[in-house]
Amino acid sequence: MSPTIPLAILLVILATLILFIIFPRAATKSHSNHGRGKLPPGPTPLPIIGNLHQLTTLPHRGLQSLSKKYGPIMSLRLGQVQAVVVSSPEAAELFLKTHDTAFASRPKVQASEYMSYGTKGMAFTEYGPYWRNVRKLCTLQLLSASKIESFTASRGEEVAALVESLRGAAAARELVDVSRKIADYVPYLAPLDLQGYTRRMKKVSKGIDKVLEKIIMAHEQGASEEGHHHKDFVDVLLSLVNQPMNPQDQHVYIIDRTNIKAILLDMVVAAFDTSATSIEWTLSEVLKNPRVTQNLQEEVERVTGMDKMVEERDLEKLDYLDMVVKESFRLHPVAPLLVPRESMEDITVEGYFIPKNSRIIVNTWTIGRDPNVWSENVEEFFPERFINSKIDLRGYDFRLLPFGSGRRGCPGAHLGIVTIQLVLAQLVHCFSWDLPSGVETKDIDMSEKFGLSMGRENHLLAKPTYRLNARSM
Ligand code: HEM
């Protein structure tokens, strides 16, 4: 290559940099709104990187401080991408309800390990007939109330296995790495025969396709890995191979192996870490607050008694448990910025112009910690704030949005809530928990680690003591 070419490129870059440094807002505007209105207010973007440097290692926190300055509808540049950050219940309602259709797509996310099948799954697929059909299929075949109900017994067995294994640790007076253990026993994948595969999948970062192939082949041969077989979601999907997903629809999709792998992978990813992490956060708060532990134990004891484990049908009577889980989601939403959306058209919201293909980020973490929404004690874990309140967490109340809302809201919210409540109730009912010697409740570290789902930075360690009457289980 001629040495003059890199020099020329360098000069062009330099000239562009200078132009951006002098006229950053003007440059941004002319690229993004084509003179059709003003963008929401926001910090001045740097050349090339835009505002990426302001996101910090915990972006929800970095965005919280920015939104305090620029308001609940804020404009940012993430590299070359125009983004809008939403940080109040009122603004969230505008984006996720009033104008939900305009913001119902997802941006194409590059190089995700979970994207190996392109956009044939659900969570990262752009809005359109394919996504609609996959969502319908999953909602009916996997996540409907009757399907969830039909797996109650298997969930119970899986939770019983968790209790049994913790009981072993209790008898040996062992310290348990709760973070690891609970992640091993999130129960609802068991009825789908995915649990074992999920553990393996986590170990083999590069072998996801192979693992999925094995799952499918095992099902095709009519036998699961454990040597028994009951009809599950994979079977349902396999029974649809080579058939149109949506015979009545205008766009007909024929289901092939890649569709099945993509949908399966999406389900595992969306369901698994989110739930394990939510249980971990909730238990951390419960252990940090002995008053809450006591209230919870008294409630479960009243409803279930000390002779047996909690049953799923007990959950609807456990009001305090419900409030504890809500409070935990308020402070620790595992998807603090939800899953990004993308605008499908130019649109004006609250007088601000939002160009097509903008990325929409809803900072639900900030909403959960806004004193104007929750009163002054926002940082305190105080489940009683939900007494006599109708605040729901499934996406109907924009003050509490751990599962998002609207067309792209989480289709697994009901299953997720049942699972978290069941596991948590069991853990506090069957065991009392001591912290490692020398550690006090105030020392329980609540630092966050940003990731696909936002978990604890450090593992939670505690020593269980079995507390039910001896012959129970
Ligand atoms: C504690 C448990 C869970 C949490 C906190 C959670 C949270 C979320 C959030 C925040 C979104 C994005 C919503 C939005 O953009 O408005 C989402 C989407 C999704 N979730 Fe969940 N989720 C959980 C459990 C589950 C379960 C159990 C399943 C299925 C078995 C599931 C499947 C999905 C799918 C497929 C999507 C994508 C939906 C779409 O794009 O159309 N999730 N979830």
Boltz pocket constraint, residues with backbone or C-beta under 6 A from the ligand:
constraints:
  - pocket:
      binder: B
      contacts: [[A, 122], [A, 123], [A, 124], [A, 125], [A, 135], [A, 266], [A, 267], [A, 270], [A, 271], [A, 272], [A, 274], [A, 275], [A, 278], [A, 334], [A, 335], [A, 338], [A, 339], [A, 340], [A, 401], [A, 402], [A, 403], [A, 404], [A, 405], [A, 406], [A, 407], [A, 408], [A, 409], [A, 410], [A, 411], [A, 412], [A, 413], [A, 415], [A, 416], [A, 417], [A, 420]]
      max_distance: 6.0
